[in-house]
Structures are given as C-alpha cells and as structure tokens.
C-alpha cells in the first residue's frame, strides 16, 4: 500500500496557518505585549525631548523584544508541551524542525509588527523621524535582538518542565533584565553594574537598535555590540535546543 507523504512546504504552510490562528485566538495576550512599548513611548515625551528620539525608540523596542521572547514565546511553548500538542505532532509525518520553525516564524512576524507600531507611535505622537536607512537597519537589528530573546526563552523552557515554573521564571528574568538594564545604563546602580549592563543581552540589543536608527553614527563599539548579541543568540539557541524536551515526562 503506497503512503503519500506530504511535501515539507505544504506541512510547514499548514503548521504556520495553525499557529497564526492560535495566536489570533489568544490575541489579548499578544496585543498587550505590543501595546506596552507603545504606551511607554507615549508617556516618555519628556525623555524624547531630553535624550533624543533614538534613545526612546530603541528602549521601547528592546522592552518589547524581551516581552515577546520571555513572556510570550516561552510560556506558549511550555503550555502547548504540557497539553501534549508537540507529542501528537511528532507522531505525525512532520519534521521536528518544521514544528519549531513555524512557531519562530510567527514570533518574528510579531517582532516586525512591534517595531512598526513603535515607529508609527513615534512619528505620529512624538514626531520622531529617522532616515530611510535608519528604519530599514532598525528592522534588521530588531530581528537580531528578537532572535536573542527567543533563544533565551528557549533556554528557560528547555531547562524547566513545569509550565507554571516557566511562567514565574520568565517573569522574574524579564523584571531583572528591564530593571537592571535600564537603571544600570544610567549608572544608578554603580559603575561596575553599568559596564556589565552595557554588555548584557539588554544593553547590546539596545545599543545596536539605537545605532541602527542613525547609521551614520555606527562605529566599532556598535559592531562589537552586534557581534556580542549574535554570540548571545547562538549560545542561548544552542543550549535551548539541546535541552528541550518534547514532553513533560
């Protein structure tokens, strides 16, 4: 009896449609993730005047990327694994990589949408304008930063099996990254913490996004921050993929 094995492209398209549908059904959570950076930007009008548009935009995009990777991606993966969704998909004629690739594609779409919304809010509300190259380059750096935080989310869900523990851990890491990153950047927590925060995942992502908005100011330090961010992304993704289990048993 001949068995018809579906093409990889058809399988991936079907998975992508299913994941997009699931994302839409859970739209309240992802709408909040998208709106928080926009709300922060609107409330930072004085900061825009004092520290510049690039600082405000890059900070808000970075905050959004942390939320997508830690609050959104890791929790959704942990929840679906606990429900046995991945286990059922693995017994189907579906390549394992296509299951995760579909999920990651949806998250990358979220990253692009987040970046676009922050740009629109900055333009129409705070009247922040960037050169065309700045907009394009920022989308690229936002993707790099998003991959970094998706990788960190993968580490959390790879090392921790219980979905409730994943949720609490991701929230704690989110809080630490935002608080230490933001306060450390201004030197409030001391010079040593400032230097650490500048080369932390939060600091490097914010740096490359801010520099990408003004390509003419890109320098060796920005290039080094980009390489460090790529290194973080590679390490997090490697560890997260290696440690990930498809079920909670």
C-alpha positions as CSV (number, residue, x, y, z in Angstrom):
1,X,0.0,0.0,0.0
2,X,1.5,3.3,-1.1
3,X,1.7,6.0,1.5
4,X,1.6,9.6,0.3
5,X,4.0,11.7,2.4
6,X,3.1,15.4,2.2
7,X,5.7,17.9,0.9
8,X,7.7,19.8,3.5
9,X,6.5,23.1,2.2
10,X,2.8,22.0,2.5
11,X,3.3,20.8,6.0
12,X,5.1,24.0,7.0
13,X,2.3,26.1,5.5
14,X,-0.3,24.1,7.4
15,X,1.6,24.5,10.7
16,X,2.0,28.2,10.1
17,X,-1.7,28.7,9.4
18,X,-2.5,26.8,12.6
19,X,0.0,28.8,14.7
20,X,-1.3,32.1,13.3
21,X,-4.8,31.0,14.1
22,X,-3.8,30.1,17.7
23,X,-2.0,33.4,18.0
24,X,-5.2,35.3,16.9
25,X,-7.4,33.4,19.3
26,X,-5.0,34.4,22.1
27,X,-4.9,38.0,20.8
28,X,-5.4,39.6,24.1
29,X,-2.0,38.5,25.4
30,X,-0.1,39.5,22.3
31,X,-2.0,42.8,21.9
32,X,-0.8,43.6,25.5
33,X,2.8,42.7,24.5
34,X,2.6,45.0,21.5
35,X,0.8,47.9,23.3
36,X,3.1,48.1,26.4
37,X,6.1,49.6,24.5
38,X,3.8,52.0,22.6
39,X,2.3,53.2,25.9
40,X,5.7,53.6,27.4
41,X,6.8,55.6,24.4
42,X,3.8,57.9,24.7
43,X,4.5,58.5,28.4
44,X,8.2,59.3,27.7
45,X,7.6,62.6,25.8
46,X,9.9,64.5,28.2
47,X,12.6,61.8,27.7
48,X,12.3,62.2,24.0
49,X,13.0,65.9,24.3
50,X,15.9,65.4,26.7
51,X,17.7,62.2,25.4
52,X,16.5,62.1,21.8
53,X,14.2,60.0,19.7
54,X,16.6,57.2,19.1
55,X,17.1,56.6,22.8
56,X,13.3,56.4,23.4
57,X,12.5,54.3,20.4
58,X,15.4,51.8,21.0
59,X,14.4,51.4,24.7
60,X,10.8,50.7,23.8
61,X,11.6,48.3,21.1
62,X,14.0,46.4,23.4
63,X,11.4,46.2,26.1
64,X,9.0,44.7,23.6
65,X,11.5,42.2,22.4
66,X,12.2,41.0,25.9
67,X,8.4,40.6,26.4
68,X,8.0,38.6,23.2
69,X,10.8,36.2,23.9
70,X,10.3,35.7,27.6
71,X,6.6,36.4,28.3
72,X,5.1,35.2,25.0
73,X,7.2,32.6,23.4
74,X,8.5,30.6,26.4
75,X,5.0,30.5,28.0
76,X,3.3,29.4,24.9
77,X,5.8,26.6,24.2
78,X,5.5,25.4,27.9
79,X,1.7,25.5,27.8
80,X,1.5,23.5,24.5
81,X,4.0,21.0,25.6
82,X,2.1,20.4,28.8
83,X,-1.1,19.8,26.8
84,X,0.7,17.2,24.7
85,X,0.5,19.2,21.4
86,X,4.1,18.6,20.5
87,X,3.9,15.0,21.3
88,X,1.0,14.5,19.0
89,X,2.7,16.5,16.2
90,X,5.8,14.3,16.5
91,X,3.9,11.1,15.7
92,X,2.6,12.7,12.5
93,X,4.6,12.8,9.3
94,X,6.1,16.2,10.2
95,X,9.7,17.1,10.5
96,X,10.6,18.2,14.1
97,X,12.4,21.3,12.8
98,X,9.3,22.5,10.9
99,X,7.2,22.4,14.2
100,X,9.6,24.9,15.9
101,X,10.3,26.9,12.7
102,X,6.6,27.6,12.3
103,X,6.4,28.9,15.9
104,X,9.5,31.0,15.4
105,X,8.2,32.5,12.2
106,X,5.1,33.7,14.0
107,X,7.3,35.3,16.6
108,X,9.4,37.0,14.0
109,X,6.3,38.5,12.5
110,X,5.4,39.8,16.0
111,X,8.8,41.4,16.2
112,X,8.4,43.2,12.9
113,X,4.9,44.3,13.9
114,X,6.1,45.6,17.2
115,X,8.9,47.6,15.6
116,X,6.5,49.1,13.1
117,X,4.0,50.1,15.8
118,X,6.7,51.8,17.8
119,X,7.8,53.7,14.7
120,X,4.3,54.8,13.9
121,X,3.7,55.9,17.5
122,X,7.0,57.8,17.5
123,X,6.2,59.5,14.2
124,X,2.5,60.5,14.8
125,X,2.6,61.2,18.5
126,X,6.2,62.3,19.4
127,X,7.1,63.5,15.8
128,X,10.2,61.4,15.7
129,X,11.6,60.9,12.2
130,X,14.5,58.7,11.1
131,X,16.3,58.4,7.7
132,X,15.0,55.7,5.4
133,X,18.2,53.7,6.0
134,X,17.6,54.1,9.8
135,X,14.2,52.5,9.5
136,X,15.5,49.6,7.4
137,X,18.5,49.0,9.5
138,X,16.5,49.0,12.7
139,X,14.2,46.2,11.4
140,X,17.4,44.2,10.9
141,X,18.8,44.9,14.3
142,X,15.4,44.2,15.9
143,X,15.4,40.8,14.3
144,X,18.8,40.1,15.7
145,X,17.7,41.2,19.2
146,X,14.4,39.2,18.8
147,X,16.3,36.0,18.0
148,X,18.5,36.6,21.1
149,X,15.5,36.8,23.4
150,X,13.7,33.9,21.6
151,X,16.8,31.9,22.3
152,X,16.7,32.9,26.0
153,X,13.1,31.9,26.1
154,X,14.0,28.6,24.6
155,X,16.7,28.1,27.3
156,X,14.1,28.7,30.0
157,X,11.6,26.3,28.5
158,X,14.4,23.8,27.8
159,X,15.7,23.7,31.4
160,X,12.3,23.9,33.1
161,X,9.5,21.4,32.5
162,X,6.6,22.7,34.6
163,X,4.6,25.4,32.8
164,X,3.9,27.4,36.0
165,X,7.5,27.5,36.9
166,X,8.4,28.6,33.3
167,X,5.8,31.4,33.7
168,X,7.2,32.6,37.1
169,X,10.9,32.3,35.9
170,X,10.3,34.2,32.7
171,X,8.6,37.0,34.6
172,X,11.5,37.2,37.1
173,X,14.1,37.2,34.3
174,X,12.0,39.8,32.4
175,X,11.9,42.1,35.5
176,X,15.6,41.7,36.2
177,X,16.6,42.4,32.6
178,X,14.4,45.5,32.4
179,X,15.3,47.0,35.8
180,X,19.0,46.2,35.8
181,X,19.4,47.1,32.2
182,X,17.6,50.5,32.4
183,X,18.9,51.6,35.8
184,X,22.3,50.2,35.1
185,X,22.6,52.1,31.9
186,X,22.3,55.4,33.7
187,X,24.9,54.4,36.3
188,X,22.4,54.4,39.2
189,X,23.5,51.0,40.4
190,X,27.2,51.8,40.2
191,X,29.9,51.9,37.6
192,X,30.6,48.2,37.6
193,X,26.9,47.4,37.1
194,X,26.8,50.0,34.4
195,X,29.6,48.3,32.4
196,X,28.0,44.9,32.9
197,X,24.6,46.1,31.8
198,X,26.1,47.7,28.7
199,X,27.4,44.3,27.5
200,X,24.4,42.3,28.8
201,X,21.8,41.0,26.4
202,X,19.6,44.0,27.2
203,X,22.5,46.5,26.7
204,X,23.9,45.1,23.5
205,X,20.4,44.8,21.9
206,X,19.5,48.4,22.8
207,X,22.9,49.6,21.6
208,X,22.6,48.0,18.1
209,X,19.0,49.1,17.7
210,X,19.8,52.7,18.7
211,X,22.9,52.8,16.5
212,X,20.9,51.3,13.6
213,X,18.5,54.2,13.8
214,X,21.3,56.6,12.9
215,X,23.5,54.6,10.5
216,X,26.0,57.5,10.2
217,X,26.9,57.1,13.9
218,X,27.6,53.4,13.6
219,X,31.1,52.7,15.0
220,X,33.4,49.9,16.2
221,X,31.6,49.8,19.5
222,X,28.3,49.2,17.8
223,X,29.9,46.5,15.6
224,X,31.3,44.8,18.7
225,X,27.8,45.0,20.4
226,X,26.3,43.4,17.2
227,X,28.8,40.5,17.4
228,X,28.2,40.0,21.1
229,X,24.4,40.0,20.5
230,X,24.8,37.4,17.8
231,X,27.0,35.4,20.2
232,X,24.4,35.5,22.9
233,X,21.7,34.4,20.4
234,X,23.9,31.5,19.2
235,X,24.7,30.3,22.7
236,X,21.1,30.7,24.0
237,X,19.6,28.9,20.9
238,X,22.1,26.1,21.1
239,X,21.6,25.4,24.8
240,X,17.8,25.8,24.5
241,X,17.5,23.4,21.5
242,X,19.8,20.8,23.1
243,X,18.0,20.8,26.5
244,X,14.4,21.0,25.0
245,X,12.1,18.0,25.7
246,X,9.0,17.5,23.6
247,X,7.0,16.3,26.6
248,X,7.0,16.7,30.4
249,X,7.8,13.1,31.2
